[in-house]
Amino acid sequence: TLGRDADRVAVQVELDWHERAHLLKLRWPLALTDCAAETEIPYGSTPRPVDGGEEPGRSWVDLSGTTADGRRAGLSLVNDAKHGYDFSPGSEGRSPSIGVTAVRSPVFAWHDPTPLEDDGVYVHQDQGLQRWTVLLVPHDGGPDRPALHRLAAELGMRPRAMLEGFHDGPSSPTASFVAVDHPAVLVTAVKTAEDGDRDLVVRALETSGEAVRAAIDLPVVGRRLEIELPPHALRTWRVPADPSAPAVPVDLIEWPLDAVAPWEEHG
């Protein structure tokens, strides 16, 4: 599917798989040379070798290189279900390509070199009907990492419609829990504090690989959080419900970064 004015092609994949001990890939060849690959990893991205070997990746990958007329270009691929990829360098008569491992069907929990019994009863993986979506995002130059992180989040966490009856209430027809004024900053968590206070815990990620300054608006508590993030940084703050109290940087278990852990207090 190609939408009007869209910058990407959406591929809806449906596969009814009943093969055993086989692997199937979807492959997209590219008219490029001098290729470099990159995959999303948790809270960031990393280069991958272009050698045809299987590589792990999260929801987006990219293969960039040089076109026949000398321009830098590439293809970013976003999907909502698969996490195994390869990047082929190409060979005589064959273009470089991105391969997505669509299904693999070994025996469940089998480990080489344990032999399988001829009369054994086994369960094979990835059997039956599957549906998923792949977005093909071409680009000039290099990949737009902030846009890819956001696109992958939108594809993987689609809005859910909730049916509700008509009634009066204090909420406006539209509202926002959080808003960020910088495209490279992705808010990955907004939650109440674990200790039962009404304070919010907010986690943000820098996705472009450059240092940024940004503001996070939190209308639910009427606060605005001014932040500075180094390249690829992941930071967490505790935002008090009391508007006069400052936000405090905390670690992943919501302790202030300058606090002493309980086990350190007693040596």
Disulfide bonds with the S-S distance in Angstrom:
none
